[in-house]
């Protein structure tokens, strides 16, 4: 059996973790509401990324997605990167999120909807303080309800409208900005070539703004 390699933060691109807020839901379930990383640029420019769900990154260890996005944010000249997620639960393989939802729903001392609400409140609070906000949550996995995915994304989109925030998406080597299902692309697989403001119109609006 292949051992799991520990991924470290790369000191070439970041100097350390400013904030990592984690809640212990149960012995086996943790929720991360924010990860704030200081990049190796002497400025206060902040970029926020809203992805699918945390994999492994904490104050001590990183993961492949976070390291890739940190390198990207550094290359764009930012001094700080903030990481948020639609689903705040640690799970390396997003197909396993539905099992986490079921487990939390059976707990007496936690309410799944309240955790989602708490997570959205974190996103809405901090994204208003960022210079740019990048959507990168990708498509829902086959085990996640599309209606739940749409409900959470729509809440974030509505807040952007309310606060007059222009969202951005990753520009990748793919011709289209969005996936075939109309979601902003997750950064782990494609080559990242920049970010572009996302202004919905026509067919894409029907997919993106549900």
Secondary structure, 3 states (H helix, E strand, C coil): CCCCCCECCCCCCEEEEEEEEEEECCCCCEEEEEEEEEECCCCCCEEEEEEEECCCCCCCCECHHHHHHHHHHHHCCCCEEEEEEEECECCCCHHHHHHHHHHHHCCCCCCHHHHHHHHHHHHHHHHCCCCEEEECCCCCCCCCCHHHHHHHHHHHHHHHHHCCCCEEEEEECCCCCECCCCCECCCCCCCEEEEEECCCCHHHHHHHCC
